[in-house]
Amino acid sequence: MKEYDPLTPEEVNDAAKEFFPLFDIVHRNMPENCTVEDTIRVMETVCSMAQKRRAYDQGSVGPFGFNKKVDDGNETESKEEVAAE
């Protein structure tokens, strides 16, 4: 398939099955007179936050700054890594 091929009804149906339950969760928590556009904007923020929480909970947020692992000398550096420095 090429990038510009039209979507199939099955692909759209599968995407809708994923999207609308999430949309409904956010929409139920929104104020009464909010628009669909408002809900989608908030949904983007909520989903971004959920992705960050998932990464944190799974430990995939790597150590950085002073929390980096200390090199204990057991690993050997490749020539490419040394040349890059």
C-alpha positions in Angstrom: 0.0 0.0 0.0 1.1 3.5 -0.8 0.9 6.3 1.7 -1.8 8.1 -0.3 -4.1 5.1 -0.9 -7.6 5.6 0.4 -8.5 4.0 3.7 -10.7 1.0 3.7 -13.9 0.9 5.6 -12.4 -1.8 7.8 -9.5 0.5 8.7 -11.8 3.4 9.6 -14.0 1.1 11.6 -11.1 -0.3 13.6 -9.8 3.3 14.3 -13.3 4.4 15.4 -13.5 1.4 17.8 -10.4 2.7 19.4 -11.1 6.4 19.3 -14.7 6.7 20.5 -14.4 4.9 23.8 -11.5 7.2 24.7 -13.4 10.3 23.5 -16.4 9.3 25.6 -14.3 9.0 28.7 -12.9 12.5 28.3 -16.2 14.0 27.1 -18.0 12.7 30.2 -15.6 14.6 32.4 -15.9 17.9 30.5 -18.2 20.8 31.6 -21.7 20.7 30.3 -21.6 23.2 27.5 -18.2 22.2 26.0 -17.9 21.7 22.3 -16.5 18.6 20.5 -13.5 20.7 19.6 -12.9 21.5 23.3 -13.1 17.8 24.1 -10.7 16.8 21.3 -8.2 19.4 22.5 -8.4 18.2 26.1 -8.3 14.6 24.8 -4.9 15.3 23.1 -3.5 16.6 26.4 -5.0 13.7 28.4 -3.6 11.1 26.0 -0.2 12.8 26.0 -0.2 12.6 29.8 -1.3 8.9 29.7 1.6 8.2 27.4 4.1 9.9 29.7 2.6 8.0 32.7 2.9 4.7 30.8 6.5 5.4 30.0 7.2 6.3 33.6 5.3 3.2 35.0 7.2 0.9 32.7 10.5 2.4 33.6 11.3 3.4 30.0 12.0 7.0 31.1 15.7 6.6 31.2 18.0 7.9 33.8 19.3 11.3 32.9 21.5 14.0 34.5 23.0 12.8 37.8 20.9 9.6 37.7 22.9 8.0 34.9 24.3 4.6 35.5 28.0 4.6 36.4 30.3 2.9 34.0 31.8 0.0 36.0 34.4 -0.8 33.3 32.9 -4.2 32.4 31.7 -3.1 29.0 34.1 -2.5 26.2 33.7 0.5 23.9 33.5 0.0 20.2 35.9 1.9 17.9 32.9 3.9 16.6 31.9 5.1 20.1 35.5 6.2 20.8 35.8 7.9 17.5 32.6 9.8 18.1 34.0 11.3 21.3 
